[in-house]
Amino acid sequence: MPSTPSTPSVLTARALLLDMDGTLVNSDAVVERCWRRWAEAQGLDARAVLKVVHGRQGHATMAVLLPDRPMAENFADNRRMLAEETADLDGVVPVPGAPAFLASLAGRPHALVTSADEALARARMGAAALPMPEVMVTAERVSASKPDPEGFLKGAAELGFAPEDCIVFEDAEVGIAAAKAAGMRVIGVGPRAAVHAPTAHVDSLEQVRVEATADGGLLVHIG
């Protein structure tokens, strides 16, 4: 297994961009339920499907798994799956450390950048009792799914900062790739992130502390 990258103890930033599923919210149980049903309906091996679902919009995942399938069918299935996921909140909980981490960001520049649509994002953040950031870049607001950097670049622009001034928090391979493509540093959160060479890695947000500097910047302490 690739080694975990060495972790700087402190990173400086002007703004933070946060993925949701797997980074702030543990929604693995419902994701697995919904995608197992879809895999069975398509005659696909569920274990293989679950290896590639994290981080992408649903229709983009379907296009990877069924490359010859018309995209219209993927978009239709994606709409149905989003409705199912929004209604199914059983087992949706905050990632360890997420409540305190988000509380520490109150009044500081940060945005949610997620492959979920707004309805699903609000449902899952609400189920996990987490505050919704004022700035959100959800699936409806981008033309391309992660690993395309559009979402992160849009989040940085809305906050008013250059990409190099932002740090991304991500758990998934495609999200880490999107952050790097945007020219941003990325802190990988959780077991999925460690092998994808983020700038730094933490097992959970319990290992992260954020403080403001006198000039309005942010110090992100890790460890």
Residue pairs with C-beta under 8 A, 6 or more apart in sequence:
1 195
2 195
2 197
4 194
4 195
4 201
5 197
5 198
5 199
5 200
5 201
7 200
7 201
7 202
7 222
7 223
8 199
8 200
8 222
9 221
9 222
9 223
10 219
10 220
10 221
10 222
11 167
11 185
11 187
11 199
11 200
11 219
11 220
11 222
12 213
12 217
12 218
12 219
12 220
13 165
13 166
13 167
13 185
13 217
13 218
13 220
14 109
14 161
14 165
14 166
14 216
14 217
14 218
15 109
15 110
15 111
15 156
15 159
15 161
15 165
15 166
15 167
15 218
16 105
16 108
16 109
16 110
16 111
16 166
16 167
16 168
16 169
16 210
16 218
16 220
17 110
17 111
17 113
17 152
17 155
17 156
17 166
17 167
17 168
17 169
17 179
17 184
18 24
18 110
18 111
18 112
18 113
18 133
18 168
18 169
19 55
19 112
19 113
19 114
19 168
19 169
19 170
19 171
19 172
19 175
20 112
20 114
20 116
20 121
20 124
20 125
21 27
21 31
21 54
21 55
21 114
21 115
21 116
21 124
21 171
22 28
22 54
22 55
22 95
22 171
22 172
22 189
22 190
22 192
23 95
23 169
23 170
23 171
23 175
23 189
23 190
24 94
24 95
24 98
24 101
24 102
24 112
24 125
24 128
24 130
24 169
24 205
25 92
25 93
25 94
25 95
25 98
25 124
25 125
25 127
25 128
25 130
26 91
26 92
26 93
26 94
26 95
26 128
27 85
27 91
27 92
27 124
28 91
29 90
29 91
29 92
30 85
30 88
30 89
30 90
30 91
30 92
31 53
31 54
31 85
32 50
33 88
34 81
34 84
34 85
34 88
35 46
35 49
35 50
35 53
35 81
36 46
36 49
36 50
38 49
38 77
38 81
39 45
39 46
39 49
39 50
40 46
42 65
42 66
44 65
49 65
52 61
52 64
52 65
53 61
54 171
54 172
54 173
54 174
54 192
55 115
55 146
55 147
55 170
55 171
55 172
55 173
55 174
55 175
56 64
56 115
56 145
56 146
56 147
56 174
57 78
57 115
57 139
57 145
57 146
58 74
58 77
58 78
58 81
58 82
59 71
59 74
59 75
59 77
59 78
59 145
60 145
62 69
62 74
62 77
62 78
63 69
63 71
63 74
66 74
82 116
82 117
82 119
82 120
85 116
85 120
86 119
86 120
86 123
89 123
89 124
89 127
92 124
92 127
92 128
93 127
93 128
94 128
94 129
94 130
95 189
95 190
95 204
95 205
96 204
96 205
96 206
97 204
97 205
97 206
97 207
97 208
98 128
98 130
98 205
99 129
99 130
100 205
100 206
101 205
101 208
101 210
102 130
102 131
102 133
103 131
104 209
104 210
104 211
105 133
105 210
106 131
108 210
108 212
108 218
109 159
109 160
109 161
109 218
110 133
110 135
110 159
111 133
111 135
111 136
111 137
111 155
111 156
111 158
111 159
112 121
112 125
112 132
112 133
112 135
112 136
112 137
112 138
112 155
113 137
113 151
113 152
113 154
113 155
113 168
114 121
114 136
114 137
114 138
114 139
114 151
115 139
115 145
115 146
115 151
116 124
116 138
116 139
117 138
117 139
117 140
118 136
118 138
118 139
118 140
121 132
121 136
121 138
122 132
125 131
125 132
126 132
135 155
135 158
135 159
137 151
137 152
137 154
137 155
137 158
139 145
141 151
141 154
142 148
142 150
142 151
142 154
143 150
144 150
145 174
146 172
146 174
146 175
146 177
146 178
147 173
147 174
147 175
147 177
147 178
147 181
148 178
148 181
149 178
149 179
149 181
149 182
149 183
151 178
152 163
152 166
152 168
152 178
152 179
152 182
152 184
153 163
153 182
155 166
156 162
156 163
156 165
156 166
156 182
156 184
159 166
163 182
163 183
163 184
164 183
164 184
166 182
166 184
166 185
167 184
167 185
167 186
167 187
167 199
167 218
167 220
168 175
168 176
168 179
168 182
168 184
168 185
168 186
168 187
169 186
169 187
169 189
169 205
170 176
170 178
170 179
170 186
170 187
170 188
170 189
170 193
170 198
171 188
171 189
171 190
171 192
171 193
172 192
172 193
173 192
173 196
175 186
176 186
176 188
176 193
176 196
176 197
176 198
177 196
179 185
179 186
180 186
185 199
185 200
186 198
186 199
187 198
187 199
187 200
187 201
187 202
187 208
187 220
187 222
188 194
188 196
188 198
188 200
188 201
188 202
189 201
189 202
189 204
189 205
190 203
190 204
191 203
193 201
194 201
200 222
202 208
202 222
202 223
207 222
207 223
208 220
208 221
208 222
209 220
209 221
210 218
210 219
210 220
210 221
211 218
211 219
211 221
212 218
212 219
213 219
